[in-house]
Amino acid sequence: MIETVEIKNKIRSFIAETAFVSEDKINDNSLIFQEGIFDSMGFLSLINYIEDHFQIKADDAELLEENFESVEAIAEFIARKSN
């Protein structure tokens, strides 16, 4: 199983690269949608990235803000789905 720290680093890098934001502006608890880092297109890219890189599928019922609002929430979601 992939380590949570590694998941967070990969997610943070993806968000920074996709949103053209410096990684040091994104911490584990940054609210990526509320802070304007990601929008709905960024969300779709994030879901595709998670499915491709972590080999997990997010069910429609799981596409909730609390699962994807921050790096921490995303890493917890991936860890839950990976078990």
C-alpha positions as CSV (number, residue, x, y, z in Angstrom):
1,M,0.0,0.0,0.0
2,I,1.2,3.5,-0.8
3,E,2.2,5.7,2.1
4,T,0.0,8.7,3.0
5,V,2.9,11.1,2.8
6,E,3.7,9.9,-0.8
7,I,0.0,10.3,-1.7
8,K,0.0,13.8,-0.4
9,N,3.2,14.7,-2.3
10,K,1.8,13.3,-5.6
11,I,-1.5,15.1,-5.1
12,R,0.1,18.4,-4.2
13,S,2.4,18.2,-7.2
14,F,-0.5,17.4,-9.5
15,I,-2.6,20.3,-8.2
16,A,0.3,22.7,-8.5
17,E,1.2,21.6,-12.0
18,T,-2.4,21.6,-13.2
19,A,-3.4,24.9,-11.6
20,F,-0.1,26.6,-12.4
21,V,0.4,27.4,-8.7
22,S,3.6,27.0,-6.7
23,E,3.6,23.9,-4.5
24,D,4.6,25.9,-1.5
25,K,1.3,27.7,-1.7
26,I,-0.6,24.4,-1.2
27,N,-0.5,22.8,2.2
28,D,-2.3,19.7,3.4
29,N,-5.3,21.7,4.6
30,S,-5.6,24.3,1.8
31,L,-9.2,24.4,0.7
32,I,-8.4,24.0,-3.0
33,F,-11.8,24.9,-4.3
34,Q,-12.7,27.7,-1.8
35,E,-9.3,29.3,-2.3
36,G,-9.7,29.3,-6.1
37,I,-6.8,26.9,-6.8
38,F,-9.1,24.5,-8.6
39,D,-12.5,24.9,-10.4
40,S,-14.8,22.3,-11.8
41,M,-12.4,21.5,-14.7
42,G,-9.7,21.0,-12.2
43,F,-11.9,18.6,-10.3
44,L,-12.5,16.5,-13.4
45,S,-8.7,16.4,-14.0
46,L,-8.2,15.4,-10.4
47,I,-10.7,12.5,-10.6
48,N,-9.0,11.3,-13.8
49,Y,-5.6,11.6,-12.2
50,I,-6.7,9.6,-9.1
51,E,-8.2,6.9,-11.2
52,D,-5.2,6.6,-13.5
53,H,-2.4,6.9,-10.9
54,F,-3.9,5.1,-7.9
55,Q,-6.1,2.6,-9.8
56,I,-9.2,3.4,-7.8
57,K,-12.7,4.4,-9.0
58,A,-14.7,7.1,-7.3
59,D,-18.4,6.2,-7.2
60,D,-20.9,8.9,-8.0
61,A,-22.0,8.9,-4.3
62,E,-18.4,9.6,-3.3
63,L,-18.0,12.7,-5.4
64,L,-18.6,14.9,-2.4
65,E,-16.7,18.1,-1.5
66,E,-15.5,16.7,1.9
67,N,-13.6,13.9,0.0
68,F,-11.8,16.3,-2.3
69,E,-11.6,19.7,-0.5
70,S,-7.9,19.5,0.5
71,V,-4.8,17.5,0.0
72,E,-5.5,15.8,3.4
73,A,-9.0,14.9,2.4
74,I,-8.0,13.5,-1.0
75,A,-5.2,11.4,0.6
76,E,-7.6,10.0,3.2
77,F,-10.1,9.2,0.4
78,I,-7.4,7.4,-1.6
79,A,-6.2,5.5,1.5
80,R,-9.8,4.4,2.3
81,K,-10.4,3.2,-1.3
82,S,-7.0,1.4,-1.5
83,N,-7.8,-0.8,1.5
